[in-house]
């Protein structure tokens, strides 16, 4: 499943290591890391930081995946 993860490196509610980093590790182990794009926002926690909602990388990821349709 194509996935875009954006996570703050200071998130104490949903810790990076046990969540997004583990998700990434599993994609790497399965040999499908090319389906995953991840962004770690330095100094950010579980918040309404603008970088979570105004991410050009996320917009580009969604557009690219929509163009590909159901293909991986």
C-alpha positions, 0 to 999 in steps of 0.5 A: 500500500503506498503510504506517506508518513509525516511524524514529529521526532518529539512526539510523546503521544505517538512515539516515532520509534514505535510507530512510523519508524516501525512501519518503515522498518516493516516496509524495508523488510518486505522489500517495498520501501519504494511505496513509502515516503516518510518525513520526520519533522525535527523538534515537533511533537503531537501538535497542530504544527503547520508542517503537518498540514501544509506539506508540499511533499504530501501533495506531490505524493498524493497527485503522483499516486492518483495518476498511477491509479491502483498500480503500486 
